[in-house]
Amino acid sequence: DGYLRLYAQRQPAGDDRKLWMTPSLLLQKIPAPAFIAEVELDIPENAPDMSTGLVMFGEDYAWIGLRHDAGSGETLLGYASCRDARSACDENFKTEKVFNANTLTLRMTMAEGGSTVFGYLSCIVL
């Protein structure tokens, strides 16, 4: 009780630069002119090739979360945005830090007028 478990799905081949064609997005319409959305993620140790996060999604979108770096093998915490996602935009993921914790809390604060601020808190569980 009190949680939702989602199972990962593979990103469509050849379209790993943006979320537009991702089949596994859990979305909700904006609930109010101003709101805060927060999610706590439990990160399994055996999920090396995952990507997860919190997104403000539409024709233009922005997200914060985790992405696996195939080159280094590390899980990176960062953010990205995409303008005109339906066409040929490229996400530019900006890394904040290498992620090595067991839980991650993500927050999105939206103010009236649409400005949105993302934040995070990670925790190492021993």
N, C-alpha and C positions, 0 to 999 in steps of 0.2 A: 504494500500500500504506500502511496505517496511518491511513486516514481514511474517512469515510463522507460522501457527498454527498447531500443531501436537497434536493429542489426544492419551492419554495413552492406553496401552494394558497390559493385565495381563501377568506376567511371566509364562512360562509353569510350571505346577506342578512338584515338585521334582527336578527342575534344577535351583535353585535360587543362586547357588554359582558362576556362570559365565555367560558371555554375549553370548557365542557361539550359543545358541539356542533361544536367545531373538528375537521375531518376529518384534519388532518395532525400529530397528536401521536405521537411515537415514545416508547413507554412500556416500563418494565420493573418487575416487582414488586420490592418492597424486598428487597435481597439479604442483609441481616444486621441484627441489632438496632442496630448502630452502624456507620456507613460514611461515606466521602467520595466524592462524585461530582463530576467536573470535566470541563468541555468547553471546547475552544478553537474559536472561530468566526472564519472569514475572512469579512469583510463586503464584498460587492461595491459599487462606487461607484454602480452603476446600479440599486440596489434601494431607491428612495425610499419605497415604500409597504409596507414589510415590518414584521413583528413576529416576534421570535424570542427564545428564552430557555431557562431551565432551570426545571422545575416539579416540585413535590411534589404529585401529583395524586390526587384522590379526591372524595368527596362535599363535603369542604372541601379547598381547595387554596391554595397560595401559589407565586409564581414571581418570578424576577428576569430581566431581559432588556431588549430594545429594542422600542420602539413608535414608529411614525411619528405625528407630530402634523400632521393635515391643515391646521389653522389657520395654523401658523407654517411648515410645510414642514420642520421639524427632526426629526431622529431623537433620541429621548429614551431615556436609560438610567435604569431605575427598577425598582420592584417593585410587586406587587399581591397581593391575597388575596381569597378568596371563600368565604363560609360557606353551606352548603346549595346547592351549585352546580346541583343537579338542578332546583330551583325558581327563584325569581325574585331571586336575589342580583345585586347590582351590584358589579363589580370597582371598586376605588378605586385607580387607578394613581398611585403617588407618584414623582415625578421626582427623581432624584439629581442628574443633570446632562445637558446637551446632549452627545450622542455625536458625535465627529468623528474616529474612529480607524479603522484598517483591520482590526484584530483585537480580539477580546474573549474573555477567559477568565472563565468562570463556575464557581463552586464552591458545592456544597451539602454541609454537614456535618450528619449526623444522629446524635444521641446516643441511648443507650438510654432508652426512655420516650417517644421520638418528638419531642423538641424539635429544631428544625431551624434552622440559621443559613446564610444566603446571603451570598456575597461576589463581588467582581469585580475584574478587572485589565484595563485597556485599554491598547493600544499603538498608537502612530502609526508607520506604516511609510513611510519616504520613498523 
